[in-house]
């Protein structure tokens, strides 16, 4: 009998063990937050919003965007063919695009990742939420507009062509089941209308005075001015530029030495920046356009026509944003330093806090709109404000009778925009496409693809292919760009 | 002992040296401490009560109740006094002592035999048989290893002895006696005494009997009762190849198993595949389940630790046998995780010994290895210079068609680098980046057994300086297995396996990949021996834009170190309640701890990381499993019914913590310095709970039926679908046991088998696929230094459930003349509810969702042939295994079947997984030198086009092999054994992507000024002038970018191959020499690995490690020469 008790105990022990084990089948992630919990409560929504900013700052999103909008234009000259290689620069510069191009695919992917992130937060905050939450909602709506603006510029034909009726990109304004396949691309106009509606709503929701590293109603207004300019609504472009220029207590043009070092700061102290992507010193995070122009690659040098424009006058402070460097084959070229933040501290030269909207743009938006509305003097006044800030005086300034060889006031404004915003986030490309102007490269080494070409704004390749995965039917079949 | 001059000489030569003696001493002391546990009574017990019983009757009762054999001389036992006995559960020792008390007899227990002897010295007793002679000798096996525990019996008399641990025996016989030498696993042999005093016997292995037991994981089974398909390889055969891990050594040895070579990296893990690819989760989802010593050993879930799965920490020397379970009848007991087959590994245990003194084995070998680049070669200086010249002149002529040859030459003079300067060096960068590797391996093991306690202890040290000049690999291993049987009913096993592996490799692995790009005109070192930096500012450096990859390989510049500690402990207990019911529990806990650091020195100017960088990760993986089983076994007449029921629980938790910092101080490896970049953190935990049962019925050893059922739950699946049920049924008929075949001399074995069943697979999904998550933004990705969360890249799927495989198997075993064994299996398996990450539309913002989709079928035939071709003084045996598999996707849901417009690897219904879809390349256009492509016209005719966009995309070929197999031959004569192993794979295509890698998306013909190019494979030519019929198009500086992104047949090669994988020559020193120095066995061997390969593949190696293309990051395979020594003391 004694033996039998032992036997029973022996058999019971595993059963106790079994009971303990079956609970262990319910295991949940420990270092992440469940999606349903992540979007509840102000603390979590704040975390999610901060996460969305970090997606905006993703190298595969914003850097790719900078590459694709700066390389194809006439401010840049490729220093060599593919030394050291890499698809990023070459494809954009030479207009040799293909649907599996890594830059456009990564950019598209990360733009929609950002859109998913912001849509989740936007949907989680009702319109009757407390002010602090509405501010968050507004910021996310603004980020959504940023994402769509970058997408439409890369994949949609300029608004001016076909009055916005060309295919744009897919609009998703709320969280949707991930495997649902959008049937078609919305038109360019629909995307612009969507962005404008978003920004108007964001402007009204954002009431908290944020730092320029985060979205504010001013950032929304600046973007509205820019969008209106792009679609040819000049009155509205002026209206929104005016709103910001009038906020003189908050925004002013930085002057003199402060301007000379403007690009090497993270903009937390200056009053010119309306919205920037901020990176802290030494974090080594942001490359932006800089790795094409400043590291060992030294691919994108300053082009001869742009250099000539910059040197048309003496004493232009904006020459401080360039530096002569030696490339691999021992030749010397000029490169922009607009993407080197605090070079004294960041000896590895990786950090930059690019300004996305700054007050100078509002002046020149207003100038371009006025030029188109035949308000010549008003346009030249704004141009001269910018030139004076750049240290130019006297005959270096424009007057109605003295356009310094330019054929029109619009040309004056465009040249000034080119000078002021060179290498900054696709400004020059926008200027050309919006005004139906060709990209003319009368320079470049023979044998380097992309040298000595003229690209008309109607050329299919001024925009990029939708990534192959979206158009080949494996996931869905969106219409491909020609 | 007779000593002659010859023996004296040998004695000195083979006297164990001091080191050996010290090692012996250490081991003996160590074991002596272990042995103390084993000093208690005998295991077997007897209950027997009778009056006036003869000794012989008692002995018969002992034989009946305990299974011990009692050997004695009839006459003496008959002379013994009768006894009154009353034993109640008395142990054998008590019984024997009682019985032999006051008798002129004594006894000795050896293994399962009780030997009755006279209790007085022979000389003092009156000789019973005057004419008796003492015959002595030594018994060995075919490999000249001493055989302990052989029964030596006198035919027709109940008299006999057992050989001792050195195989020696001594027996008193009469001249007319016939001796029988018998032992399980060997053929019984008879010899007439004929007045001899010395008789040495070599016993031959009985192949069919040897295979009688197969370890199937939850127990041993007689091969005759198996209904399923399986293949076994003995540990001995796995040691033939010099490698730190056993997986590589399985290559070519088991039908249906394809082992993909991971290259020459000693720390890389080979990828395995059993009976074709059935899952779509990549390599990780097709690995067989590994079971070591009866317990599942998870080897996948250790991210960030290269090769830390326990199987790689298993020293080949410790392995007793490896069995591959292939069909549902044999695997479904492992249910949920067995869809890819089960590899059952058994490690050595002392219980296999037949008693006697401990056996010490020593193996040591040394190898030299060199990288093998196969048919692949980079251009040399002249070839490269010519190519650049062609490119410049082709481009120039295209732009200026009217220029004369002289004008072209004048142009070339202005653009080409100076010929003399360029050709002054012809560096073979591949050679500069590799060295002759060296491997040292030592293994010392000790094995022994007493009646109640047996043990095995093995220690291994492996040191390798691989062919990659930055790498270093070491592994220390210790395994101790013990078995203790305190009573007849209880068995306790313990096991310990510990390894420590310090490794070092090139941190920036690009050192090896960059070698391909280096211009042969550049040279790595200055005349003073210092490395050139290369890159931008180096004068006379042609590979512009790239640093000298060897610059970074300098000592302490940049490297990654790993320290991997693995310790696992087994505790097992089995208890017999009675003769038919027993309970066993087996438990294992495995702790893997790995630390790695990745260091880039700030002084390494070639690293591209000016401030330097240091990162460190610490991984801790805890894996525990408990398996608790009740088993029964009942016989009624010719019927036998047995089975098991139990449950199993397995939990694996993996934690990784790490960080990285920039701008560091040279030589300082601390995360607290410099600019901290942020934390790496991940925790993954999965668990499995399973209920399992199996029943086996057999009748008269002819008819066998088996059935199993298993219910598995996993934390990987959603609440509604956590559990999956898996079952199998199988039957077999041993035709050769039927009366009409029973004594057939030709057809000695004939068996038919059939099985059907299901198994599951959870490997394609990670720990938390059912949950959607938000992850924390880490380190410098945080925006403005603030904490944030972002959605995970995969969306949740709460409905996720098991992938299920159904398999049918038909098998046939044929044995002829007891010399040839043929096993044929036919299978048809279908994986349904395939787990796969379904790619989401990019606009959704997620990468994909893991879903159960589709169905994949694999059908095939396997054949195993073992033949003992010649048996005698010269022995020759052959093993051939062959497998044919056909893979096909039957359907996929959620994945539209539109094929990609630029080609690629497609997984689509009707085709094999990853079928190559693309454009047929038709060579260079004779007129222009441009690449031309095939067009299939609507009317069925074929034409060519120069515009790739007009070319027709076609289904091209499969990357799934058709045939795979191996052939091994072993020939031995007088202690010399030669064995040769070859393996082959046919019927698959592989993309030689190294050529693509070098030029990225630009076509291979882009003869860049600054990057080297691959030499055209033999038989290919390049277009140079109008009218050339050439395969490769004209060289051009910018290549043919319009072909970018398209899959064409130009780089897709037939990857069929036949490889002589291993040749080994062993010399066993004759036992007559060894006897004098008391060494059981001593053998020398020389072996060569990867001797040669016959293939058309133009890349490094047609075995691409399980991928569908070969890439430049691959560590080339090695050719190895090994010298070794193997001794048993």
Interface residues (C-beta under 8 A of the other chain):
Chain A: X7 X10 X11 X14 X17 X18 X21 X22 X24 X25 X26 X27 X28 X29 X30 X31 X32 X33 X34 X35 X38 X44 X47 X48 X49 X50 X51 X52 X53 X54 X55 X56 X57 X58 X80 X81 X82 X83 X84 X85 X86 X87 X96 X98 X99 X100 X108 X109 X112 X113 X114 X115 X116 X117 X120 X170 X172 X176 X177 X178 X179 X180 X181 X182 X213 X214 X278 X280 X282 X283 X284 X285 X296 X297 X298 X326 X327 X328 X329 X347 X348 X447 X449 X467 X468 X469 X470 X471 X472 X473 X474 X475 X476 X477
Chain B: X395 X535 X536 X537 X544 X545 X546 X575 X577 X583 X585 X608 X609 X610 X611 X626 X628 X630 X646 X647 X649 X651 X662 X663 X675 X677 X681 X682 X683 X685 X686 X687 X689 X713 X714 X715 X719 X722 X767 X768 X771 X772 X773 X774 X775 X776 X777 X780 X781 X782 X783 X784 X785 X786 X787 X788 X789 X790 X791 X792 X795 X796 X838 X839 X840 X841 X842 X843 X844 X845 X846 X848 X849 X894 X895 X896 X898 X899 X900 X901 X902 X999 X1000 X1001 X1002 X1006 X1008 X1009 X1010 X1011 X1037 X1038 X1041 X1044 X1045
